[in-house]
């Protein structure tokens, strides 16, 4: 079985709540949950099993580091 993992680290200093740009995750059957892009926050999730999107950002600048890892499930611990 193949997998994909996503890692995002937020790097924007001085973010205000009005800047928006949250990561929205859909953990069915539960309501969507927004994760604020707070400086230093790291989010790790299975991008194959968790429907997600980034909401529009109103900030002039926004920085983050996003990485995707692909592989075979037998060689990577599950989340």
GIFEN-V133517 format. One record per residue. N is the residue number from 1. RES is the residue in three letters. PSI is psi in radians with two decimals (999 if undefined). Layout:
n;res;psi
N;RES;PSI
N;RES;PSI
//
This chain:
n;res;psi
1;UNK;2.33
2;UNK;2.76
3;UNK;2.87
4;UNK;2.26
5;UNK;2.47
6;UNK;2.43
7;UNK;2.26
8;UNK;2.31
9;UNK;2.17
10;UNK;2.33
11;UNK;0.11
12;UNK;2.16
13;UNK;2.58
14;UNK;0.45
15;UNK;2.44
16;UNK;2.66
17;UNK;-0.60
18;UNK;-0.24
19;UNK;-0.37
20;UNK;-2.53
21;UNK;0.47
22;UNK;2.72
23;UNK;2.10
24;UNK;2.19
25;UNK;2.52
26;UNK;1.72
27;UNK;1.36
28;UNK;2.42
29;UNK;0.30
30;UNK;2.82
31;UNK;2.73
32;UNK;2.60
33;UNK;2.36
34;UNK;2.37
35;UNK;2.02
36;UNK;2.45
37;UNK;1.23
38;UNK;2.42
39;UNK;2.21
40;UNK;-0.15
41;UNK;2.37
42;UNK;2.32
43;UNK;2.22
44;UNK;2.22
45;UNK;2.85
46;UNK;1.92
47;UNK;-0.24
48;UNK;-0.52
49;UNK;-0.09
50;UNK;1.93
51;UNK;2.34
52;UNK;2.85
53;UNK;2.80
54;UNK;2.20
55;UNK;2.71
56;UNK;2.46
57;UNK;2.42
58;UNK;0.01
59;UNK;2.57
60;UNK;-0.67
61;UNK;2.58
62;UNK;2.28
63;UNK;2.41
64;UNK;2.80
65;UNK;2.13
66;UNK;2.30
67;UNK;2.55
68;UNK;2.36
69;UNK;2.26
70;UNK;2.57
71;UNK;-2.85
72;UNK;2.31
73;UNK;-0.61
74;UNK;-0.28
75;UNK;0.26
76;UNK;2.30
77;UNK;2.54
78;UNK;2.77
79;UNK;999
//
